[in-house]
Amino acid sequence: MNNDSKKYGTRDFWNSRAESFPRFEAGDSTYEARMLNLARENGVDFRGKTVLDVGCGSGMYTIRLAQLAATVTALDISDKMLRILMQDAAAQGLANIRPVLSDWEHFTPGERFQIVFASMTPALTDDAAREKLHACAQEQVVFMGFTERKPSDVMAALYDHYEVSPPRFADAPPMRAWLQTRHIPHTVLPVNGQWVVPHSRQQLLEACTANLRARGAHPDTAHIAAYIEAFRDRDGAYVERTEYSLEMIIWQAC
């Protein structure tokens, strides 16, 4: 596991991010809806299937998957993330999600799932973790990982100010390399774009503080509070923008 994955793979970190983390948003035009449509267009049908969602977080994908699947096992290291997920699932009238509090290394599934889904999780950092992901699937695996992720417009100047390096996540190339080594045919779908996330003032303040602490900095809350005012829009939301390059990788498990 690389250093960035260690820092961003702890329960304390993700619990600290839970309240400010984006949550499920209904509609067909969201980023999550577009990504699931991309999977569907490339031969993945979640309808009536058993699904494992690895590193499910607040459930932005999990709830959409549960609206299609027979059951979804939602795995995450953060109890606070899972609590938010189940609150939002209940609000959508869903009762087919089974939350599991565990890291990936110690997760014992006890069964295989027709589809295994993993998006932007820091859990898959070595070949043993990738092998386990593959072994959990009966039919298909849908993996999404970064080829490059730049700091958000909010965080970039803060990393410079506190003289810490920004996190580097590029987990798609190692997954491709592992699949090639194992001679597993796979489909690679590049996706580039920009995330635009509106926050409340408190949410953005908490997110900035948590990210800096994860890099070993000692952030000054007053400084950050003043700094983020530059990102406030005319409606009072604090808007964060992040450029990303990622890949969706799909393969058959059998």
C-alpha positions as CSV (number, residue, x, y, z in Angstrom):
1,M,0.0,0.0,0.0
2,N,1.5,3.4,-1.0
3,N,1.6,6.2,1.5
4,D,-1.3,8.1,0.1
5,S,-3.5,5.0,0.3
6,K,-2.5,4.5,3.9
7,K,-3.4,8.1,4.8
8,Y,-6.8,7.9,2.9
9,G,-7.6,4.3,3.9
10,T,-8.3,4.8,7.6
11,R,-11.6,4.8,9.5
12,D,-10.8,8.1,11.3
13,F,-10.2,9.9,8.0
14,W,-13.4,8.8,6.3
15,N,-15.4,9.4,9.5
16,S,-14.1,12.9,9.5
17,R,-15.2,13.4,5.9
18,A,-18.6,11.8,6.3
19,E,-20.7,14.9,7.1
20,S,-19.2,16.9,4.3
21,F,-19.0,14.1,1.7
22,P,-21.4,14.3,-1.3
23,R,-24.5,12.2,-0.9
24,F,-27.0,10.4,-3.2
25,E,-28.6,12.8,-5.6
26,A,-31.6,11.7,-7.7
27,G,-31.9,12.3,-11.4
28,D,-30.6,11.1,-14.7
29,S,-28.1,13.8,-15.3
30,T,-25.8,13.3,-12.3
31,Y,-22.2,12.0,-12.7
32,E,-23.2,8.7,-11.0
33,A,-26.1,8.2,-13.4
34,R,-23.9,8.8,-16.4
35,M,-21.3,6.3,-15.2
36,L,-23.8,3.6,-14.6
37,N,-25.3,4.3,-18.1
38,L,-21.8,3.8,-19.5
39,A,-21.5,0.5,-17.7
40,R,-24.9,-0.5,-19.1
41,E,-23.9,0.5,-22.6
42,N,-20.9,-1.8,-22.3
43,G,-22.8,-4.9,-21.3
44,V,-23.4,-4.6,-17.6
45,D,-27.0,-5.3,-16.4
46,F,-27.5,-4.8,-12.7
47,R,-31.2,-5.7,-12.8
48,G,-32.1,-8.5,-10.5
49,K,-28.4,-9.3,-9.6
50,T,-26.6,-9.7,-6.4
51,V,-24.0,-6.9,-6.1
52,L,-21.1,-6.1,-3.9
53,D,-20.2,-2.4,-3.7
54,V,-16.6,-2.1,-2.4
55,G,-15.8,1.1,-0.6
56,C,-19.4,2.3,-1.0
57,G,-19.0,5.5,1.1
58,S,-22.1,7.6,1.5
59,G,-24.0,5.5,-1.1
60,M,-24.0,7.7,-4.2
61,Y,-23.8,4.6,-6.3
62,T,-25.1,2.1,-3.8
63,I,-28.6,3.5,-3.8
64,R,-28.8,3.6,-7.6
65,L,-27.5,0.0,-7.7
66,A,-30.1,-1.1,-5.2
67,Q,-32.9,0.4,-7.3
68,L,-32.0,-2.1,-10.0
69,A,-30.4,-5.1,-8.2
70,A,-31.9,-7.9,-6.1
71,T,-29.6,-7.1,-3.2
72,V,-26.5,-4.9,-2.6
73,T,-23.9,-5.7,0.0
74,A,-22.4,-2.3,0.8
75,L,-18.9,-2.5,2.3
76,D,-17.1,0.5,3.8
77,I,-14.5,1.2,6.5
78,S,-16.5,4.2,7.9
79,D,-19.4,3.6,10.2
80,K,-20.5,7.2,9.7
81,M,-20.6,6.8,5.9
82,L,-22.7,3.6,6.3
83,R,-25.1,5.4,8.6
84,I,-25.6,8.2,6.0
85,L,-26.1,5.6,3.3
86,M,-28.8,3.7,5.2
87,Q,-30.6,7.0,6.1
88,D,-30.7,7.9,2.4
89,A,-31.7,4.4,1.4
90,A,-34.6,4.5,3.8
91,A,-35.7,7.8,2.4
92,Q,-35.8,6.1,-1.0
93,G,-37.9,3.2,0.3
94,L,-35.1,0.7,-0.2
95,A,-34.7,-2.4,2.0
96,N,-32.4,-4.5,-0.1
97,I,-29.0,-3.0,1.1
98,R,-26.9,-4.9,3.6
99,P,-24.3,-2.6,5.2
100,V,-21.0,-4.2,6.2
101,L,-18.4,-2.3,8.3
102,S,-15.0,-3.6,7.4
103,D,-11.9,-2.8,5.5
104,W,-11.2,-4.8,2.4
105,E,-8.3,-6.9,3.8
106,H,-10.4,-8.3,6.6
107,F,-13.7,-8.7,4.7
108,T,-14.9,-12.3,4.6
109,P,-17.8,-12.4,2.1
110,G,-19.0,-16.0,2.6
111,E,-20.4,-15.9,-0.9
112,R,-19.7,-14.7,-4.4
113,F,-21.7,-11.9,-6.0
114,Q,-22.9,-11.8,-9.6
115,I,-21.4,-8.3,-10.0
116,V,-18.7,-6.7,-8.0
117,F,-18.6,-2.9,-8.2
118,A,-15.7,-0.7,-7.0
119,S,-15.3,3.0,-7.6
120,M,-12.4,5.2,-6.5
121,T,-11.6,3.1,-3.4
122,P,-8.1,3.3,-1.9
123,A,-8.6,-0.3,-0.7
124,L,-7.3,-1.9,-3.9
125,T,-3.6,-1.1,-3.7
126,D,-1.9,-4.5,-4.2
127,D,-2.3,-7.7,-6.2
128,A,-3.8,-9.6,-3.3
129,A,-6.5,-7.0,-3.0
130,R,-7.1,-7.1,-6.8
131,E,-7.2,-10.9,-6.8
132,K,-9.8,-10.9,-4.0
133,L,-11.9,-8.4,-5.9
134,H,-11.9,-10.8,-8.9
135,A,-12.6,-13.9,-6.8
136,C,-15.7,-12.3,-5.3
137,A,-17.4,-12.0,-8.6
138,Q,-19.5,-14.7,-10.4
139,E,-20.1,-12.8,-13.6
140,Q,-18.6,-9.3,-13.9
141,V,-16.4,-6.7,-12.2
142,V,-16.9,-3.0,-12.7
143,F,-13.9,-1.0,-11.5
144,M,-13.4,2.8,-11.7
145,G,-10.1,4.3,-10.9
146,F,-8.0,7.4,-11.6
147,T,-5.4,7.8,-14.2
148,E,-4.7,11.3,-12.9
149,R,-6.5,13.4,-10.3
150,K,-5.5,17.0,-9.7
151,P,-6.2,18.8,-6.5
152,S,-9.5,20.8,-6.5
153,D,-9.3,24.5,-7.0
154,V,-10.0,24.9,-3.3
155,M,-7.3,22.5,-2.1
156,A,-4.5,23.4,-4.5
157,A,-3.5,26.7,-2.9
158,L,-4.0,25.2,0.6
159,Y,-1.5,22.5,-0.1
160,D,1.0,25.1,-1.3
161,H,0.3,27.3,1.7
162,Y,0.9,24.5,4.2
163,E,3.8,23.2,2.2
164,V,2.5,19.6,1.8
165,S,2.3,17.6,-1.3
166,P,-1.2,16.9,-2.7
167,P,-2.4,13.3,-2.8
168,R,-1.6,11.2,-5.9
169,F,-4.1,8.5,-6.8
170,A,-3.5,6.6,-10.1
171,D,-5.1,3.3,-9.4
172,A,-6.4,2.5,-12.9
173,P,-3.0,1.7,-14.5
174,P,-2.0,-0.9,-11.8
175,M,-5.4,-2.6,-12.3
176,R,-4.9,-2.7,-16.0
177,A,-1.4,-4.1,-15.5
178,W,-2.7,-6.8,-13.2
179,L,-5.4,-7.8,-15.6
180,Q,-2.9,-8.0,-18.4
181,T,-0.5,-10.2,-16.3
182,R,-3.4,-12.5,-15.5
183,H,-4.4,-12.6,-19.2
184,I,-7.9,-11.5,-18.3
185,P,-9.7,-9.8,-21.2
186,H,-11.1,-6.4,-20.2
187,T,-12.7,-3.2,-21.6
188,V,-11.2,0.1,-20.7
189,L,-13.4,3.2,-21.0
190,P,-11.6,6.6,-20.4
191,V,-13.6,9.3,-18.8
192,N,-12.5,12.9,-18.3
193,G,-14.3,15.8,-16.8
194,Q,-14.8,18.2,-13.9
195,W,-16.6,17.6,-10.7
196,V,-18.5,20.7,-9.4
197,V,-19.6,20.2,-5.8
198,P,-21.5,22.9,-3.9
199,H,-20.9,22.8,-0.1
200,S,-22.2,24.6,2.9
201,R,-19.5,26.8,4.6
202,Q,-19.1,24.2,7.4
203,Q,-18.9,21.3,5.0
204,L,-16.1,22.9,3.0
205,L,-14.3,24.0,6.1
206,E,-14.4,20.4,7.5
207,A,-13.3,18.9,4.2
208,C,-10.3,21.2,3.9
209,T,-9.2,20.6,7.4
210,A,-9.5,16.8,7.1
211,N,-7.6,16.7,3.8
212,L,-4.8,18.9,5.2
213,R,-4.5,16.8,8.4
214,A,-4.3,13.6,6.3
215,R,-1.2,15.1,4.7
216,G,0.4,15.9,8.0
217,A,-0.4,19.6,8.1
218,H,-1.7,21.5,11.1
219,P,-4.4,23.7,9.6
220,D,-5.4,27.1,11.0
221,T,-9.2,27.0,11.0
222,A,-9.5,30.8,11.0
223,H,-7.2,31.0,8.0
224,I,-9.2,28.4,6.1
225,A,-12.5,30.0,7.0
226,A,-11.3,33.3,5.5
227,Y,-9.7,31.6,2.5
228,I,-12.8,29.7,1.4
229,E,-14.9,32.9,1.1
230,A,-13.4,33.3,-2.3
231,F,-15.3,30.2,-3.4
232,R,-18.7,31.4,-2.3
233,D,-21.2,32.0,-5.1
234,R,-24.0,34.5,-5.3
235,D,-26.5,31.9,-3.9
236,G,-24.3,31.4,-0.8
237,A,-23.0,28.0,-1.7
238,Y,-19.2,27.2,-1.5
239,V,-18.4,25.6,-4.8
240,E,-15.4,23.3,-5.3
241,R,-14.2,22.2,-8.8
242,T,-11.9,19.2,-9.5
243,E,-10.5,18.1,-12.8
244,Y,-10.3,14.3,-13.2
245,S,-9.1,11.6,-15.6
246,L,-10.3,8.1,-14.9
247,E,-11.0,4.8,-16.4
248,M,-13.9,2.4,-16.1
249,I,-12.6,-1.1,-16.5
250,I,-15.0,-4.0,-17.0
251,W,-14.2,-7.7,-17.2
252,Q,-15.9,-11.0,-17.0
253,A,-15.2,-13.0,-13.8
254,C,-15.6,-16.5,-15.4
